């Protein structure tokens, strides 16, 4: 029978001294403040023979069972500490020692920092796991998005915002910062409107769409602008057409340059397979050694 200074291990069933169990601040282990499985049983399960070649899934399984977090940076630090010593040190033991530091001792499994976890820092905070295929933007691109749109958006929100803004950018003038700002604000309004509609908040959705309509009117944004049917906007539409050509087609200053003079190689084809054979037929030239273009 165990005493206040002893605990019966729930794995091996042996009565061991309390210091042979890792500390825990879990509510379910508050009686003695220790995990219910002794250190020896945990070590035997998770530590490989060479103390280096870990199955990280086993590590996470053990940490989950004792309600301790998997912190990638702390694990890497334990690996580096192990490599820096003359003799082989066990990474898991070093990791658990580091978790006992003041900043980490109260963390639980829910505080784990997996690569596929995204935290929304909005008023209604949620944590959702994304599969790897859900990732669209790199961390650097996410930082750039946050500079443009703000910090209160998840990755999927950025996709909506960028697509919405892109439609307006491609179909309406973006000559002034004010126009760009209006399109971005409209993107945010429509994103929020979609969320309100999903929640069934019809009144909020209607209010947001009324605000969108007012912003369209204030910014003189009309569908006819992108169709070319409005005579007053003809010059603007023509300018947008020119902009599209310059963005999507080869364009350069042609003085003393022939980079795009025969961009599709059509002229070269005519000279090679029509002009050259006729010259040979009429003895104007004798150019027979011609290889096929790659």
C-alpha positions in Angstrom: 0.0 0.0 0.0 1.5 3.4 -1.1 2.0 6.3 1.3 2.0 10.1 0.9 5.6 9.7 -0.3 4.9 6.8 -2.6 2.7 6.2 -5.6 1.6 2.9 -7.2 2.4 3.1 -10.9 -0.6 2.5 -13.1 1.5 0.8 -15.7 3.8 -1.7 -13.9 1.9 -1.7 -10.6 5.0 -1.2 -8.5 5.0 1.1 -5.5 7.7 3.7 -6.1 9.0 6.9 -4.4 7.1 10.0 -5.4 10.2 11.5 -7.1 10.2 8.6 -9.6 7.2 10.2 -11.2 7.1 13.3 -13.3 5.4 16.4 -11.9 2.0 17.4 -13.2 -0.4 20.3 -12.8 -3.3 18.4 -14.3 -6.6 18.6 -12.5 -6.9 14.8 -12.6 -3.5 14.4 -10.9 -3.8 17.1 -8.3 -3.8 14.7 -5.3 -0.1 14.2 -5.4 0.8 16.5 -8.3 2.5 13.7 -10.2 1.6 11.7 -13.4 0.3 8.2 -12.7 2.9 6.3 -14.7 6.5 6.1 -13.3 9.4 7.5 -15.2 10.9 4.0 -15.8 7.8 2.7 -17.6 7.6 5.8 -19.8 11.3 5.6 -20.6 11.1 1.9 -21.5 8.3 2.6 -23.9 9.6 5.7 -25.7 13.4 5.7 -25.5 15.2 3.8 -28.3 18.2 1.7 -27.7 20.6 4.3 -29.1 18.8 7.1 -27.2 18.7 9.1 -30.5 16.6 7.4 -33.2 13.2 8.3 -31.8 9.8 7.4 -33.2 8.2 10.9 -32.8 4.7 9.4 -32.9 5.6 7.4 -29.7 6.9 10.6 -28.1 3.6 12.3 -28.8 1.6 9.3 -27.6 3.4 9.4 -24.3 3.1 13.2 -23.9 -0.6 12.9 -24.7 -1.1 10.2 -22.1 0.5 12.3 -19.3 -1.1 15.5 -20.6 2.2 17.3 -21.4 2.8 19.4 -24.5 4.9 18.6 -27.6 6.9 21.8 -28.2 9.1 21.4 -31.3 11.6 24.1 -30.3 12.1 22.6 -26.9 12.6 19.1 -28.5 15.1 20.5 -30.9 17.0 22.2 -28.0 17.1 18.8 -26.2 18.5 17.2 -29.4 21.2 19.9 -29.7 22.1 19.6 -26.0 22.4 15.8 -26.3 24.7 16.1 -29.3 26.9 18.7 -27.6 27.8 16.3 -24.7 30.7 13.8 -24.9 28.6 10.8 -24.1 25.1 9.9 -25.4 22.4 11.7 -23.5 18.8 10.8 -23.7 16.8 13.4 -25.6 13.5 12.6 -24.0 14.9 13.0 -20.4 16.4 16.3 -21.4 13.1 17.4 -23.0 11.1 16.5 -19.8 13.7 18.4 -17.7 13.2 21.5 -19.8 9.4 21.2 -19.6 9.9 21.5 -15.8 11.1 25.1 -16.2 8.9 27.8 -14.9 7.6 29.0 -18.3 6.5 25.5 -19.3 5.6 23.6 -16.2 1.9 24.5 -16.4 1.5 23.7 -20.1 -0.7 20.8 -21.2 -1.2 18.8 -24.4 -3.5 21.5 -25.7 -0.6 23.9 -25.7 1.3 21.7 -28.2 2.6 23.6 -31.3 2.1 21.3 -34.3 3.1 22.6 -37.7 -0.5 22.2 -39.0 -2.2 24.2 -36.3 -3.5 27.7 -37.0 -4.7 30.0 -34.2 -7.2 32.7 -34.9 -6.4 35.8 -32.9 -9.9 37.2 -33.2 -12.5 38.1 -30.6 -14.2 34.7 -31.2 -11.0 32.6 -31.0 -11.0 29.1 -32.3 -8.2 26.6 -33.0 -8.6 24.5 -36.1 -6.4 21.8 -37.6 -5.6 22.0 -41.3 -4.4 19.1 -43.4 -1.2 19.8 -45.3 -3.1 20.1 -48.6 -5.2 23.0 -47.2 -2.1 25.2 -47.1 -2.1 27.7 -49.9 0.4 30.4 -48.7 3.9 30.2 -47.3 4.7 31.7 -43.8 6.3 34.7 -45.6 3.2 35.2 -47.7 1.0 35.0 -44.6 3.1 37.8 -43.1 2.6 39.9 -46.2 -1.1 39.2 -46.1 -1.3 40.4 -42.5 0.4 43.7 -43.4 -2.2 44.3 -46.1 -5.3 42.9 -44.4 -4.6 43.0 -40.7 -4.1 40.2 -38.1 -7.7 39.2 -37.4 -8.0 36.8 -40.3 -7.4 33.1 -40.8 -5.6 31.6 -43.8 -8.9 30.7 -45.5 -10.0 34.3 -45.0 -7.0 35.6 -46.9 -7.9 33.4 -49.8 -11.4 34.9 -50.0 -10.0 38.5 -49.6 -7.3 38.1 -52.2 -9.8 36.5 -54.8 -12.4 39.2 -54.2 -9.9 42.0 -54.5 -8.3 40.4 -57.6 -11.7 40.4 -59.4 -12.1 44.1 -58.8 -8.5 44.9 -59.6 -8.8 43.1 -63.0 -12.1 44.8 -63.9 -12.0 48.3 -62.5 -9.5 51.1 -62.3 -6.8 51.0 -59.7 -5.2 54.4 -60.5 -5.4 55.9 -57.0 -4.9 54.6 -53.5 -8.5 55.6 -52.7 -9.8 53.1 -55.3 -7.6 50.3 -54.0 -8.7 51.0 -50.4 -12.4 50.9 -51.4 -11.9 47.5 -53.1 -10.1 46.1 -50.0 -12.8 47.4 -47.7 -15.5 45.8 -49.9 -13.6 42.5 -49.7 -13.7 42.7 -45.9 -17.4 43.6 -45.9 -18.3 40.7 -48.2 -16.2 38.3 -46.1 -18.1 39.3 -43.0 -21.4 39.1 -44.8 -20.7 35.5 -45.9 -19.9 34.6 -42.3 -23.1 36.2 -41.0 -25.1 34.4 -43.7 -23.6 31.0 -42.6 -24.7 31.7 -39.0 -28.2 32.6 -40.2 -27.9 36.2 -39.1 -30.0 37.6 -42.0 -30.4 41.1 -40.6 -26.6 41.5 -40.2 -26.1 40.1 -43.7 -28.6 42.6 -45.1 -27.0 45.5 -43.3 -23.6 44.6 -44.6 -24.9 44.2 -48.2 -26.6 47.6 -47.8 -23.2 49.1 -46.7 -21.6 47.4 -49.7 -24.1 48.9 -52.1 -23.5 52.4 -50.6 -19.8 52.0 -51.0 -20.3 51.0 -54.6 -22.3 54.1 -55.2 -19.9 56.4 -53.4 -17.0 55.0 -55.3 -19.0 55.2 -58.6 -18.3 51.5 -59.1 -20.8 50.1 -61.7 -20.7 46.8 -63.7 -20.9 48.7 -66.9 -17.4 50.1 -66.2 -15.9 46.7 -67.0 -18.0 46.0 -70.1 -16.9 49.0 -72.3 -20.6 49.9 -73.0 -20.5 53.2 -71.3 -19.2 55.9 -73.6 -18.0 58.1 -70.7 -15.8 55.2 -69.6 -14.4 54.3 -73.0 -11.0 55.8 -72.4 -10.7 54.1 -69.0 -11.7 50.8 -70.5 -9.2 51.1 -73.3 -6.5 52.0 -70.9 -7.3 48.9 -68.8 -7.1 46.8 -72.0 -3.6 48.3 -72.7 -2.6 47.6 -69.1 -3.7 43.9 -69.5 -1.6 43.5 -72.7 1.5 45.0 -71.1 1.1 42.8 -68.0 0.4 39.6 -69.9 2.2 39.9 -73.3 5.8 40.7 -74.3 6.5 44.4 -74.4 9.7 46.3 -74.5 11.3 49.5 -76.0 12.2 48.4 -79.5 15.0 50.8 -80.5 18.0 48.7 -81.5 16.3 45.6 -80.0 14.8 42.6 -81.7 14.0 40.4 -78.8 10.3 40.0 -79.7 10.5 40.9 -83.4 9.7 37.3 -84.4 8.3 36.2 -81.0 6.3 33.2 -82.5 9.1 32.2 -85.0 6.6 32.4 -87.8 8.9 34.5 -90.0 11.8 32.1 -89.3 9.6 29.2 -90.3 8.6 30.8 -93.7 12.2 31.6 -94.5 13.4 28.2 -93.6 10.8 25.9 -95.2 9.4 28.1 -98.1 11.9 30.8 -99.1 15.1 28.6 -98.7 13.7 25.7 -100.9 12.6 28.1 -103.7 16.1 29.7 -103.7 17.7 26.3 -104.1 15.3 25.4 -106.9 16.2 28.5 -108.9 20.0 28.3 -108.1 19.9 31.4 -106.0 21.5 29.5 -103.2 22.5 26.0 -102.3 21.5 25.7 -98.6 20.6 22.0 -98.1 22.1 21.4 -94.7 19.2 22.3 -92.4 18.3 20.6 -89.2 14.8 20.5 -87.7 14.2 23.1 -84.9 14.3 21.7 -81.5 
